[in-house]
Amino acid sequence: MAGRNRNAQDETIATIATLAAGAAVGYGCYKVFKSIFSSEDTQQNRPISSSQSQPSRSSSFGSMLQSAAVAYHSAQNSDNLSIQPNDDDDYETHPQLVPFQRNSPYSFPKESKIYVVNTIEECRYAMRELKSHCDLYNVLGFDCEWVNKSQWEGGRQKVALLQFATHRGLCVVIRLCKLRYIPSELKNILMDRNIIKVGISPSNDAQYLCQDYFEWGDARDHIAGTLDLRYVANVAKCYDGNISLAKMANRYLNVILDKDISVRCSDWDASNLDNAQIQYAAKDAIIAIELFKHFAEIIEPTSLFGSNLSRLETILRKFSTLFDQEYDEDWEYK
């Protein structure tokens, strides 16, 4: 925005200078014309009373130059020119930005941040940025949150939150309970089988999303490309049992995930989420993508000569038969 303000200032200054120069040329032509075609006698025979006297042209021109100088000075010293936002500014569509609390010696991406999405417009904005990250690394951390019903009622309420996290540390927390519908930008991400969504039991989360927000078909008709992290850990020879995301994070990343039941079982449908809820939800998705990156480095170490995309393709080919599958504890990589 600061760059656009400076451009606007430069355009204002240039316009004022052009007008002043044009006025000066015009006034000079007027004086030449008057000296040729007018005579002093004519002027003397045209009496004008003081009450009918006209404003001096030279005075008007001086005033114009003075106004131009004032405008120039204002433009030079103004840091906040009023500029009407255009479509490219997305002035009122930015999601709520929440700093990511690391609370760990683990080296999370420097750009780590959280978007909390409450509206359709905010969702569209966030999905555009998310997609730009996926163009460089097509794997996302993936998770959902919902409210469990009481022990007497049993079951659960609709999925309230959907979380995505990119390799660059962007986490988008989408409050599905606040959206009127699922916008096409989000549907495209969910349905794109070339964007891999990793987590613990992601196919179950996909099934819940389908039940709650799509009127027909099963999860595979609307959500594609899920991959259970336990398969990735198995291929990296880092898997020794059916363990949780929190245990994986502690064992392989030295990160302690706070699974405080007061937050885990809190009201995810609340009018406003508090910071503890936001951080809890975001970390599950961020840890998922960081674990994938950790296991991927073991499976196919980064090379100084190969591209990241080709390396990632090589890794993902190992799981081509496991996408959108529930986890099988008896599966072994051969």
C-alpha positions as protocol buffer text, in pm:
chain_id: "A"
residue {
  index: 1
  type: MET
  ca { x: 0 y: 0 z: 0 }
}
residue {
  index: 2
  type: ALA
  ca { x: 292 y: 235 z: 78 }
}
residue {
  index: 3
  type: GLY
  ca { x: 424 y: 184 z: -276 }
}
residue {
  index: 4
  type: ARG
  ca { x: 85 y: 271 z: -423 }
}
residue {
  index: 5
  type: ASN
  ca { x: 65 y: 584 z: -207 }
}
residue {
  index: 6
  type: ARG
  ca { x: 406 y: 697 z: -332 }
}
residue {
  index: 7
  type: ASN
  ca { x: 300 y: 634 z: -694 }
}
residue {
  index: 8
  type: ALA
  ca { x: -15 y: 835 z: -633 }
}
residue {
  index: 9
  type: GLN
  ca { x: 194 y: 1121 z: -490 }
}
residue {
  index: 10
  type: ASP
  ca { x: 424 y: 1120 z: -794 }
}
residue {
  index: 11
  type: GLU
  ca { x: 123 y: 1127 z: -1029 }
}
residue {
  index: 12
  type: THR
  ca { x: -30 y: 1417 z: -834 }
}
residue {
  index: 13
  type: ILE
  ca { x: 294 y: 1617 z: -850 }
}
residue {
  index: 14
  type: ALA
  ca { x: 333 y: 1552 z: -1224 }
}
residue {
  index: 15
  type: THR
  ca { x: -27 y: 1659 z: -1289 }
}
residue {
  index: 16
  type: ILE
  ca { x: 14 y: 1983 z: -1092 }
}
residue {
  index: 17
  type: ALA
  ca { x: 339 y: 2067 z: -1272 }
}
residue {
  index: 18
  type: THR
  ca { x: 176 y: 2004 z: -1612 }
}
residue {
  index: 19
  type: LEU
  ca { x: -122 y: 2226 z: -1528 }
}
residue {
  index: 20
  type: ALA
  ca { x: 104 y: 2506 z: -1402 }
}
residue {
  index: 21
  type: ALA
  ca { x: 321 y: 2492 z: -1716 }
}
residue {
  index: 22
  type: GLY
  ca { x: 14 y: 2491 z: -1940 }
}
residue {
  index: 23
  type: ALA
  ca { x: -132 y: 2788 z: -1757 }
}
residue {
  index: 24
  type: ALA
  ca { x: 194 y: 2982 z: -1791 }
}
residue {
  index: 25
  type: VAL
  ca { x: 208 y: 2920 z: -2166 }
}
residue {
  index: 26
  type: GLY
  ca { x: -156 y: 3017 z: -2203 }
}
residue {
  index: 27
  type: TYR
  ca { x: -111 y: 3339 z: -2012 }
}
residue {
  index: 28
  type: GLY
  ca { x: 195 y: 3430 z: -2223 }
}
residue {
  index: 29
  type: CYS
  ca { x: -5 y: 3380 z: -2545 }
}
residue {
  index: 30
  type: TYR
  ca { x: -282 y: 3598 z: -2404 }
}
residue {
  index: 31
  type: LYS
  ca { x: -38 y: 3883 z: -2336 }
}
residue {
  index: 32
  type: VAL
  ca { x: 104 y: 3863 z: -2690 }
}
residue {
  index: 33
  type: PHE
  ca { x: -246 y: 3857 z: -2843 }
}
residue {
  index: 34
  type: LYS
  ca { x: -352 y: 4156 z: -2635 }
}
residue {
  index: 35
  type: SER
  ca { x: -46 y: 4362 z: -2731 }
}
residue {
  index: 36
  type: ILE
  ca { x: -110 y: 4310 z: -3103 }
}
residue {
  index: 37
  type: PHE
  ca { x: -486 y: 4358 z: -3129 }
}
residue {
  index: 38
  type: SER
  ca { x: -564 y: 4599 z: -2852 }
}
residue {
  index: 39
  type: SER
  ca { x: -483 y: 4970 z: -2832 }
}
residue {
  index: 40
  type: GLU
  ca { x: -458 y: 5203 z: -2540 }
}
residue {
  index: 41
  type: ASP
  ca { x: -737 y: 5424 z: -2690 }
}
residue {
  index: 42
  type: THR
  ca { x: -974 y: 5133 z: -2700 }
}
residue {
  index: 43
  type: GLN
  ca { x: -895 y: 5059 z: -2342 }
}
residue {
  index: 44
  type: GLN
  ca { x: -941 y: 5423 z: -2245 }
}
residue {
  index: 45
  type: ASN
  ca { x: -1283 y: 5442 z: -2417 }
}
residue {
  index: 46
  type: ARG
  ca { x: -1408 y: 5146 z: -2217 }
}
residue {
  index: 47
  type: PRO
  ca { x: -1472 y: 5297 z: -1875 }
}
residue {
  index: 48
  type: ILE
  ca { x: -1520 y: 5055 z: -1593 }
}
residue {
  index: 49
  type: SER
  ca { x: -1641 y: 5161 z: -1257 }
}
residue {
  index: 50
  type: SER
  ca { x: -1463 y: 5041 z: -950 }
}
residue {
  index: 51
  type: SER
  ca { x: -1776 y: 4853 z: -843 }
}
residue {
  index: 52
  type: GLN
  ca { x: -1770 y: 4659 z: -1173 }
}
residue {
  index: 53
  type: SER
  ca { x: -1398 y: 4596 z: -1186 }
}
residue {
  index: 54
  type: GLN
  ca { x: -1296 y: 4242 z: -1286 }
}
residue {
  index: 55
  type: PRO
  ca { x: -1037 y: 4036 z: -1103 }
}
residue {
  index: 56
  type: SER
  ca { x: -683 y: 4070 z: -1234 }
}
residue {
  index: 57
  type: ARG
  ca { x: -571 y: 3784 z: -1456 }
}
residue {
  index: 58
  type: SER
  ca { x: -221 y: 3814 z: -1317 }
}
residue {
  index: 59
  type: SER
  ca { x: -367 y: 3795 z: -967 }
}
residue {
  index: 60
  type: SER
  ca { x: -569 y: 3484 z: -1060 }
}
residue {
  index: 61
  type: PHE
  ca { x: -263 y: 3323 z: -1213 }
}
residue {
  index: 62
  type: GLY
  ca { x: -62 y: 3400 z: -903 }
}
residue {
  index: 63
  type: SER
  ca { x: -330 y: 3241 z: -688 }
}
residue {
  index: 64
  type: MET
  ca { x: -326 y: 2933 z: -907 }
}
residue {
  index: 65
  type: LEU
  ca { x: 50 y: 2901 z: -871 }
}
residue {
  index: 66
  type: GLN
  ca { x: 20 y: 2947 z: -497 }
}
residue {
  index: 67
  type: SER
  ca { x: -243 y: 2670 z: -480 }
}
residue {
  index: 68
  type: ALA
  ca { x: -22 y: 2448 z: -690 }
}
residue {
  index: 69
  type: ALA
  ca { x: 267 y: 2506 z: -453 }
}
residue {
  index: 70
  type: VAL
  ca { x: 52 y: 2420 z: -151 }
}
residue {
  index: 71
  type: ALA
  ca { x: -72 y: 2101 z: -319 }
}
residue {
  index: 72
  type: TYR
  ca { x: 284 y: 2004 z: -410 }
}
residue {
  index: 73
  type: HIS
  ca { x: 400 y: 2058 z: -52 }
}
residue {
  index: 74
  type: SER
  ca { x: 110 y: 1852 z: 83 }
}
residue {
  index: 75
  type: ALA
  ca { x: 180 y: 1567 z: -158 }
}
residue {
  index: 76
  type: GLN
  ca { x: 546 y: 1563 z: -64 }
}
residue {
  index: 77
  type: ASN
  ca { x: 477 y: 1547 z: 308 }
}
residue {
  index: 78
  type: SER
  ca { x: 171 y: 1324 z: 318 }
}
residue {
  index: 79
  type: ASP
  ca { x: 223 y: 961 z: 419 }
}
residue {
  index: 80
  type: ASN
  ca { x: -143 y: 866 z: 396 }
}
residue {
  index: 81
  type: LEU
  ca { x: -297 y: 983 z: 71 }
}
residue {
  index: 82
  type: SER
  ca { x: -657 y: 870 z: 59 }
}
residue {
  index: 83
  type: ILE
  ca { x: -677 y: 607 z: -214 }
}
residue {
  index: 84
  type: GLN
  ca { x: -995 y: 423 z: -293 }
}
residue {
  index: 85
  type: PRO
  ca { x: -911 y: 51 z: -281 }
}
residue {
  index: 86
  type: ASN
  ca { x: -956 y: -143 z: -602 }
}
residue {
  index: 87
  type: ASP
  ca { x: -1026 y: -510 z: -657 }
}
residue {
  index: 88
  type: ASP
  ca { x: -658 y: -601 z: -639 }
}
residue {
  index: 89
  type: ASP
  ca { x: -624 y: -465 z: -285 }
}
residue {
  index: 90
  type: ASP
  ca { x: -873 y: -712 z: -136 }
}
residue {
  index: 91
  type: TYR
  ca { x: -911 y: -433 z: 117 }
}
residue {
  index: 92
  type: GLU
  ca { x: -1178 y: -595 z: 331 }
}
residue {
  index: 93
  type: THR
  ca { x: -1111 y: -963 z: 264 }
}
residue {
  index: 94
  type: HIS
  ca { x: -799 y: -1029 z: 470 }
}
residue {
  index: 95
  type: PRO
  ca { x: -850 y: -1300 z: 732 }
}
residue {
  index: 96
  type: GLN
  ca { x: -763 y: -1241 z: 1094 }
}
residue {
  index: 97
  type: LEU
  ca { x: -386 y: -1276 z: 1130 }
}
residue {
  index: 98
  type: VAL
  ca { x: -266 y: -1445 z: 1451 }
}
residue {
  index: 99
  type: PRO
  ca { x: 104 y: -1486 z: 1538 }
}
residue {
  index: 100
  type: PHE
  ca { x: 213 y: -1848 z: 1570 }
}
residue {
  index: 101
  type: GLN
  ca { x: 345 y: -1932 z: 1917 }
}
residue {
  index: 102
  type: ARG
  ca { x: 638 y: -2168 z: 1877 }
}
residue {
  index: 103
  type: ASN
  ca { x: 705 y: -2257 z: 2245 }
}
residue {
  index: 104
  type: SER
  ca { x: 963 y: -2509 z: 2131 }
}
residue {
  index: 105
  type: PRO
  ca { x: 1330 y: -2530 z: 2029 }
}
residue {
  index: 106
  type: TYR
  ca { x: 1216 y: -2688 z: 1701 }
}
residue {
  index: 107
  type: SER
  ca { x: 1295 y: -2472 z: 1400 }
}
residue {
  index: 108
  type: PHE
  ca { x: 954 y: -2395 z: 1253 }
}
residue {
  index: 109
  type: PRO
  ca { x: 950 y: -2196 z: 926 }
}
residue {
  index: 110
  type: LYS
  ca { x: 1033 y: -1828 z: 981 }
}
residue {
  index: 111
  type: GLU
  ca { x: 719 y: -1724 z: 794 }
}
residue {
  index: 112
  type: SER
  ca { x: 489 y: -1923 z: 1024 }
}
residue {
  index: 113
  type: LYS
  ca { x: 157 y: -1746 z: 1076 }
}
residue {
  index: 114
  type: ILE
  ca { x: -210 y: -1828 z: 1125 }
}
residue {
  index: 115
  type: TYR
  ca { x: -510 y: -1704 z: 929 }
}
residue {
  index: 116
  type: VAL
  ca { x: -845 y: -1741 z: 1102 }
}
residue {
  index: 117
  type: VAL
  ca { x: -1120 y: -1744 z: 839 }
}
residue {
  index: 118
  type: ASN
  ca { x: -1473 y: -1637 z: 935 }
}
residue {
  index: 119
  type: THR
  ca { x: -1629 y: -1532 z: 602 }
}
residue {
  index: 120
  type: ILE
  ca { x: -1653 y: -1648 z: 240 }
}
residue {
  index: 121
  type: GLU
  ca { x: -1444 y: -1351 z: 124 }
}
residue {
  index: 122
  type: GLU
  ca { x: -1170 y: -1426 z: 377 }
}
residue {
  index: 123
  type: CYS
  ca { x: -1171 y: -1790 z: 269 }
}
residue {
  index: 124
  type: ARG
  ca { x: -1119 y: -1696 z: -95 }
}
residue {
  index: 125
  type: TYR
  ca { x: -825 y: -1472 z: -4 }
}
residue {
  index: 126
  type: ALA
  ca { x: -665 y: -1741 z: 214 }
}
residue {
  index: 127
  type: MET
  ca { x: -711 y: -2014 z: -48 }
}
residue {
  index: 128
  type: ARG
  ca { x: -532 y: -1805 z: -311 }
}
residue {
  index: 129
  type: GLU
  ca { x: -227 y: -1772 z: -88 }
}
residue {
  index: 130
  type: LEU
  ca { x: -247 y: -2137 z: 14 }
}
residue {
  index: 131
  type: LYS
  ca { x: -261 y: -2247 z: -350 }
}
residue {
  index: 132
  type: SER
  ca { x: 46 y: -2039 z: -436 }
}
residue {
  index: 133
  type: HIS
  ca { x: 240 y: -2234 z: -170 }
}
residue {
  index: 134
  type: CYS
  ca { x: 109 y: -2564 z: -307 }
}
residue {
  index: 135
  type: ASP
  ca { x: 244 y: -2476 z: -651 }
}
residue {
  index: 136
  type: LEU
  ca { x: 591 y: -2509 z: -499 }
}
residue {
  index: 137
  type: TYR
  ca { x: 529 y: -2796 z: -255 }
}
residue {
  index: 138
  type: ASN
  ca { x: 203 y: -2982 z: -306 }
}
residue {
  index: 139
  type: VAL
  ca { x: 162 y: -3128 z: 44 }
}
residue {
  index: 140
  type: LEU
  ca { x: -54 y: -2981 z: 322 }
}
residue {
  index: 141
  type: GLY
  ca { x: -98 y: -3058 z: 689 }
}
residue {
  index: 142
  type: PHE
  ca { x: -466 y: -3141 z: 735 }
}
residue {
  index: 143
  type: ASP
  ca { x: -693 y: -3164 z: 1039 }
}
residue {
  index: 144
  type: CYS
  ca { x: -1046 y: -3094 z: 1165 }
}
residue {
  index: 145
  type: GLU
  ca { x: -1211 y: -3004 z: 1495 }
}
residue {
  index: 146
  type: TRP
  ca { x: -1567 y: -3058 z: 1613 }
}
residue {
  index: 147
  type: VAL
  ca { x: -1768 y: -3063 z: 1933 }
}
residue {
  index: 148
  type: ASN
  ca { x: -1849 y: -3403 z: 2082 }
}
residue {
  index: 149
  type: LYS
  ca { x: -2197 y: -3442 z: 2220 }
}
residue {
  index: 150
  type: SER
  ca { x: -2258 y: -3541 z: 2579 }
}
residue {
  index: 151
  type: GLN
  ca { x: -2198 y: -3898 z: 2689 }
}
residue {
  index: 152
  type: TRP
  ca { x: -2576 y: -3948 z: 2708 }
}
residue {
  index: 153
  type: GLU
  ca { x: -2639 y: -3822 z: 2355 }
}
residue {
  index: 154
  type: GLY
  ca { x: -2328 y: -3973 z: 2198 }
}
residue {
  index: 155
  type: GLY
  ca { x: -2183 y: -3886 z: 1857 }
}
residue {
  index: 156
  type: ARG
  ca { x: -2064 y: -3544 z: 1749 }
}
residue {
  index: 157
  type: GLN
  ca { x: -2179 y: -3214 z: 1609 }
}
residue {
  index: 158
  type: LYS
  ca { x: -2088 y: -3091 z: 1260 }
}
residue {
  index: 159
  type: VAL
  ca { x: -1723 y: -3027 z: 1184 }
}
residue {
  index: 160
  type: ALA
  ca { x: -1659 y: -2673 z: 1308 }
}
residue {
  index: 161
  type: LEU
  ca { x: -1297 y: -2616 z: 1198 }
}
residue {
  index: 162
  type: LEU
  ca { x: -1089 y: -2723 z: 900 }
}
residue {
  index: 163
  type: GLN
  ca { x: -715 y: -2660 z: 920 }
}
residue {
  index: 164
  type: PHE
  ca { x: -453 y: -2658 z: 644 }
}
residue {
  index: 165
  type: ALA
  ca { x: -80 y: -2588 z: 687 }
}
residue {
  index: 166
  type: THR
  ca { x: 178 y: -2535 z: 413 }
}
residue {
  index: 167
  type: HIS
  ca { x: 549 y: -2618 z: 402 }
}
residue {
  index: 168
  type: ARG
  ca { x: 624 y: -2247 z: 452 }
}
residue {
  index: 169
  type: GLY
  ca { x: 438 y: -2229 z: 783 }
}
residue {
  index: 170
  type: LEU
  ca { x: 110 y: -2074 z: 670 }
}
residue {
  index: 171
  type: CYS
  ca { x: -178 y: -2227 z: 865 }
}
residue {
  index: 172
  type: VAL
  ca { x: -535 y: -2149 z: 764 }
}
residue {
  index: 173
  type: VAL
  ca { x: -799 y: -2219 z: 1030 }
}
residue {
  index: 174
  type: ILE
  ca { x: -1134 y: -2218 z: 850 }
}
residue {
  index: 175
  type: ARG
  ca { x: -1442 y: -2176 z: 1068 }
}
residue {
  index: 176
  type: LEU
  ca { x: -1682 y: -2384 z: 862 }
}
residue {
  index: 177
  type: CYS
  ca { x: -1952 y: -2319 z: 1123 }
}
residue {
  index: 178
  type: LYS
  ca { x: -1940 y: -1949 z: 1023 }
}
residue {
  index: 179
  type: LEU
  ca { x: -1950 y: -1990 z: 646 }
}
residue {
  index: 180
  type: ARG
  ca { x: -2280 y: -1979 z: 457 }
}
residue {
  index: 181
  type: TYR
  ca { x: -2145 y: -2238 z: 212 }
}
residue {
  index: 182
  type: ILE
  ca { x: -1813 y: -2386 z: 98 }
}
residue {
  index: 183
  type: PRO
  ca { x: -1671 y: -2156 z: -173 }
}
residue {
  index: 184
  type: SER
  ca { x: -1534 y: -2300 z: -495 }
}
residue {
  index: 185
  type: GLU
  ca { x: -1177 y: -2202 z: -404 }
}
residue {
  index: 186
  type: LEU
  ca { x: -1192 y: -2430 z: -100 }
}
residue {
  index: 187
  type: LYS
  ca { x: -1371 y: -2707 z: -291 }
}
residue {
  index: 188
  type: ASN
  ca { x: -1097 y: -2701 z: -553 }
}
residue {
  index: 189
  type: ILE
  ca { x: -829 y: -2753 z: -289 }
}
residue {
  index: 190
  type: LEU
  ca { x: -1024 y: -3036 z: -129 }
}
residue {
  index: 191
  type: MET
  ca { x: -1094 y: -3213 z: -459 }
}
residue {
  index: 192
  type: ASP
  ca { x: -746 y: -3174 z: -607 }
}
residue {
  index: 193
  type: ARG
  ca { x: -585 y: -3518 z: -581 }
}
residue {
  index: 194
  type: ASN
  ca { x: -249 y: -3363 z: -668 }
}
residue {
  index: 195
  type: ILE
  ca { x: -253 y: -3165 z: -342 }
}
residue {
  index: 196
  type: ILE
  ca { x: -174 y: -3423 z: -76 }
}
residue {
  index: 197
  type: LYS
  ca { x: -338 y: -3376 z: 267 }
}
residue {
  index: 198
  type: VAL
  ca { x: -142 y: -3545 z: 545 }
}
residue {
  index: 199
  type: GLY
  ca { x: -242 y: -3615 z: 905 }
}
residue {
  index: 200
  type: ILE
  ca { x: -346 y: -3891 z: 1139 }
}
residue {
  index: 201
  type: SER
  ca { x: -657 y: -4068 z: 1002 }
}
residue {
  index: 202
  type: PRO
  ca { x: -720 y: -3794 z: 744 }
}
residue {
  index: 203
  type: SER
  ca { x: -961 y: -4018 z: 554 }
}
residue {
  index: 204
  type: ASN
  ca { x: -1188 y: -4017 z: 862 }
}
residue {
  index: 205
  type: ASP
  ca { x: -1181 y: -3637 z: 875 }
}
residue {
  index: 206
  type: ALA
  ca { x: -1263 y: -3633 z: 505 }
}
residue {
  index: 207
  type: GLN
  ca { x: -1559 y: -3862 z: 564 }
}
residue {
  index: 208
  type: TYR
  ca { x: -1693 y: -3636 z: 838 }
}
residue {
  index: 209
  type: LEU
  ca { x: -1657 y: -3331 z: 615 }
}
residue {
  index: 210
  type: CYS
  ca { x: -1845 y: -3506 z: 339 }
}
residue {
  index: 211
  type: GLN
  ca { x: -2128 y: -3611 z: 570 }
}
residue {
  index: 212
  type: ASP
  ca { x: -2165 y: -3259 z: 711 }
}
residue {
  index: 213
  type: TYR
  ca { x: -2117 y: -3034 z: 407 }
}
residue {
  index: 214
  type: PHE
  ca { x: -2186 y: -3230 z: 90 }
}
residue {
  index: 215
  type: GLU
  ca { x: -2529 y: -3362 z: -2 }
}
residue {
  index: 216
  type: TRP
  ca { x: -2431 y: -3664 z: -206 }
}
residue {
  index: 217
  type: GLY
  ca { x: -2157 y: -3920 z: -255 }
}
residue {
  index: 218
  type: ASP
  ca { x: -1882 y: -4032 z: -20 }
}
residue {
  index: 219
  type: ALA
  ca { x: -1560 y: -3860 z: 80 }
}
residue {
  index: 220
  type: ARG
  ca { x: -1372 y: -3965 z: -234 }
}
residue {
  index: 221
  type: ASP
  ca { x: -1619 y: -3777 z: -451 }
}
residue {
  index: 222
  type: HIS
  ca { x: -1536 y: -3446 z: -281 }
}
residue {
  index: 223
  type: ILE
  ca { x: -1207 y: -3478 z: -96 }
}
residue {
  index: 224
  type: ALA
  ca { x: -907 y: -3642 z: -262 }
}
residue {
  index: 225
  type: GLY
  ca { x: -539 y: -3691 z: -190 }
}
residue {
  index: 226
  type: THR
  ca { x: -542 y: -3776 z: 181 }
}
residue {
  index: 227
  type: LEU
  ca { x: -243 y: -3968 z: 315 }
}
residue {
  index: 228
  type: ASP
  ca { x: -199 y: -4106 z: 667 }
}
residue {
  index: 229
  type: LEU
  ca { x: 132 y: -3995 z: 822 }
}
residue {
  index: 230
  type: ARG
  ca { x: 178 y: -4338 z: 976 }
}
residue {
  index: 231
  type: TYR
  ca { x: 238 y: -4479 z: 627 }
}
residue {
  index: 232
  type: VAL
  ca { x: 506 y: -4214 z: 567 }
}
residue {
  index: 233
  type: ALA
  ca { x: 670 y: -4292 z: 901 }
}
residue {
  index: 234
  type: ASN
  ca { x: 666 y: -4662 z: 812 }
}
residue {
  index: 235
  type: VAL
  ca { x: 851 y: -4601 z: 484 }
}
residue {
  index: 236
  type: ALA
  ca { x: 1102 y: -4381 z: 669 }
}
residue {
  index: 237
  type: LYS
  ca { x: 1150 y: -4667 z: 919 }
}
residue {
  index: 238
  type: CYS
  ca { x: 1043 y: -4435 z: 1199 }
}
residue {
  index: 239
  type: TYR
  ca { x: 725 y: -4614 z: 1292 }
}
residue {
  index: 240
  type: ASP
  ca { x: 700 y: -4853 z: 1583 }
}
residue {
  index: 241
  type: GLY
  ca { x: 332 y: -4885 z: 1659 }
}
residue {
  index: 242
  type: ASN
  ca { x: -1 y: -4712 z: 1627 }
}
residue {
  index: 243
  type: ILE
  ca { x: 100 y: -4386 z: 1796 }
}
residue {
  index: 244
  type: SER
  ca { x: -66 y: -4046 z: 1800 }
}
residue {
  index: 245
  type: LEU
  ca { x: 37 y: -3719 z: 1636 }
}
residue {
  index: 246
  type: ALA
  ca { x: 145 y: -3584 z: 1976 }
}
residue {
  index: 247
  type: LYS
  ca { x: 376 y: -3879 z: 2039 }
}
residue {
  index: 248
  type: MET
  ca { x: 523 y: -3851 z: 1689 }
}
residue {
  index: 249
  type: ALA
  ca { x: 584 y: -3479 z: 1743 }
}
residue {
  index: 250
  type: ASN
  ca { x: 759 y: -3544 z: 2073 }
}
residue {
  index: 251
  type: ARG
  ca { x: 968 y: -3834 z: 1945 }
}
residue {
  index: 252
  type: TYR
  ca { x: 1079 y: -3698 z: 1605 }
}
residue {
  index: 253
  type: LEU
  ca { x: 1056 y: -3319 z: 1633 }
}
residue {
  index: 254
  type: ASN
  ca { x: 1111 y: -3274 z: 2007 }
}
residue {
  index: 255
  type: VAL
  ca { x: 788 y: -3076 z: 2019 }
}
residue {
  index: 256
  type: ILE
  ca { x: 539 y: -3116 z: 2302 }
}
residue {
  index: 257
  type: LEU
  ca { x: 181 y: -3070 z: 2185 }
}
residue {
  index: 258
  type: ASP
  ca { x: -44 y: -2943 z: 2461 }
}
residue {
  index: 259
  type: LYS
  ca { x: -346 y: -3173 z: 2461 }
}
residue {
  index: 260
  type: ASP
  ca { x: -521 y: -3008 z: 2755 }
}
residue {
  index: 261
  type: ILE
  ca { x: -869 y: -3157 z: 2764 }
}
residue {
  index: 262
  type: SER
  ca { x: -1020 y: -2818 z: 2847 }
}
residue {
  index: 263
  type: VAL
  ca { x: -905 y: -2696 z: 2504 }
}
residue {
  index: 264
  type: ARG
  ca { x: -940 y: -3021 z: 2313 }
}
residue {
  index: 265
  type: CYS
  ca { x: -1302 y: -3059 z: 2421 }
}
residue {
  index: 266
  type: SER
  ca { x: -1384 y: -2687 z: 2414 }
}
residue {
  index: 267
  type: ASP
  ca { x: -1662 y: -2516 z: 2220 }
}
residue {
  index: 268
  type: TRP
  ca { x: -1529 y: -2500 z: 1865 }
}
residue {
  index: 269
  type: ASP
  ca { x: -1861 y: -2346 z: 1754 }
}
residue {
  index: 270
  type: ALA
  ca { x: -1819 y: -2046 z: 1986 }
}
residue {
  index: 271
  type: SER
  ca { x: -1882 y: -1696 z: 1849 }
}
residue {
  index: 272
  type: ASN
  ca { x: -1511 y: -1621 z: 1890 }
}
residue {
  index: 273
  type: LEU
  ca { x: -1221 y: -1857 z: 1942 }
}
residue {
  index: 274
  type: ASP
  ca { x: -971 y: -1766 z: 2210 }
}
residue {
  index: 275
  type: ASN
  ca { x: -596 y: -1778 z: 2149 }
}
residue {
  index: 276
  type: ALA
  ca { x: -555 y: -2117 z: 2318 }
}
residue {
  index: 277
  type: GLN
  ca { x: -807 y: -2271 z: 2077 }
}
residue {
  index: 278
  type: ILE
  ca { x: -647 y: -2108 z: 1773 }
}
residue {
  index: 279
  type: GLN
  ca { x: -296 y: -2222 z: 1866 }
}
residue {
  index: 280
  type: TYR
  ca { x: -417 y: -2576 z: 1946 }
}
residue {
  index: 281
  type: ALA
  ca { x: -597 y: -2612 z: 1613 }
}
residue {
  index: 282
  type: ALA
  ca { x: -313 y: -2460 z: 1410 }
}
residue {
  index: 283
  type: LYS
  ca { x: -38 y: -2670 z: 1567 }
}
residue {
  index: 284
  type: ASP
  ca { x: -205 y: -2999 z: 1477 }
}
residue {
  index: 285
  type: ALA
  ca { x: -192 y: -2906 z: 1107 }
}
residue {
  index: 286
  type: ILE
  ca { x: 154 y: -2744 z: 1125 }
}
residue {
  index: 287
  type: ILE
  ca { x: 301 y: -3045 z: 1308 }
}
residue {
  index: 288
  type: ALA
  ca { x: 152 y: -3275 z: 1043 }
}
residue {
  index: 289
  type: ILE
  ca { x: 333 y: -3103 z: 755 }
}
residue {
  index: 290
  type: GLU
  ca { x: 656 y: -3071 z: 959 }
}
residue {
  index: 291
  type: LEU
  ca { x: 649 y: -3443 z: 1035 }
}
residue {
  index: 292
  type: PHE
  ca { x: 598 y: -3517 z: 666 }
}
residue {
  index: 293
  type: LYS
  ca { x: 900 y: -3300 z: 580 }
}
residue {
  index: 294
  type: HIS
  ca { x: 1106 y: -3478 z: 846 }
}
residue {
  index: 295
  type: PHE
  ca { x: 1015 y: -3825 z: 716 }
}
residue {
  index: 296
  type: ALA
  ca { x: 1058 y: -3714 z: 353 }
}
residue {
  index: 297
  type: GLU
  ca { x: 1415 y: -3606 z: 426 }
}
residue {
  index: 298
  type: ILE
  ca { x: 1489 y: -3955 z: 556 }
}
residue {
  index: 299
  type: ILE
  ca { x: 1321 y: -4129 z: 262 }
}
residue {
  index: 300
  type: GLU
  ca { x: 1484 y: -3912 z: -4 }
}
residue {
  index: 301
  type: PRO
  ca { x: 1753 y: -3675 z: 129 }
}
residue {
  index: 302
  type: THR
  ca { x: 1772 y: -3331 z: -28 }
}
residue {
  index: 303
  type: SER
  ca { x: 2025 y: -3312 z: -310 }
}
residue {
  index: 304
  type: LEU
  ca { x: 2226 y: -3009 z: -412 }
}
residue {
  index: 305
  type: PHE
  ca { x: 2172 y: -3098 z: -776 }
}
residue {
  index: 306
  type: GLY
  ca { x: 1810 y: -3216 z: -794 }
}
residue {
  index: 307
  type: SER
  ca { x: 1494 y: -3006 z: -780 }
}
residue {
  index: 308
  type: ASN
  ca { x: 1262 y: -3014 z: -481 }
}
residue {
  index: 309
  type: LEU
  ca { x: 962 y: -3089 z: -702 }
}
residue {
  index: 310
  type: SER
  ca { x: 1119 y: -3393 z: -866 }
}
residue {
  index: 311
  type: ARG
  ca { x: 1236 y: -3517 z: -525 }
}
residue {
  index: 312
  type: LEU
  ca { x: 886 y: -3475 z: -386 }
}
residue {
  index: 313
  type: GLU
  ca { x: 735 y: -3659 z: -682 }
}
residue {
  index: 314
  type: THR
  ca { x: 973 y: -3949 z: -620 }
}
residue {
  index: 315
  type: ILE
  ca { x: 865 y: -3967 z: -256 }
}
residue {
  index: 316
  type: LEU
  ca { x: 492 y: -3945 z: -327 }
}
residue {
  index: 317
  type: ARG
  ca { x: 509 y: -4220 z: -589 }
}
residue {
  index: 318
  type: LYS
  ca { x: 590 y: -4462 z: -307 }
}
residue {
  index: 319
  type: PHE
  ca { x: 240 y: -4399 z: -167 }
}
residue {
  index: 320
  type: SER
  ca { x: 41 y: -4404 z: -490 }
}
residue {
  index: 321
  type: THR
  ca { x: -176 y: -4694 z: -373 }
}
residue {
  index: 322
  type: LEU
  ca { x: -232 y: -4551 z: -24 }
}
residue {
  index: 323
  type: PHE
  ca { x: -402 y: -4222 z: -97 }
}
residue {
  index: 324
  type: ASP
  ca { x: -753 y: -4187 z: 48 }
}
residue {
  index: 325
  type: GLN
  ca { x: -715 y: -4514 z: 236 }
}
residue {
  index: 326
  type: GLU
  ca { x: -781 y: -4584 z: 603 }
}
residue {
  index: 327
  type: TYR
  ca { x: -470 y: -4683 z: 791 }
}
residue {
  index: 328
  type: ASP
  ca { x: -390 y: -5055 z: 795 }
}
residue {
  index: 329
  type: GLU
  ca { x: -171 y: -5151 z: 1091 }
}
residue {
  index: 330
  type: ASP
  ca { x: -56 y: -5467 z: 911 }
}
residue {
  index: 331
  type: TRP
  ca { x: 76 y: -5278 z: 607 }
}
residue {
  index: 332
  type: GLU
  ca { x: 452 y: -5291 z: 557 }
}
residue {
  index: 333
  type: TYR
  ca { x: 665 y: -5115 z: 301 }
}
residue {
  index: 334
  type: LYS
  ca { x: 853 y: -5353 z: 76 }
}
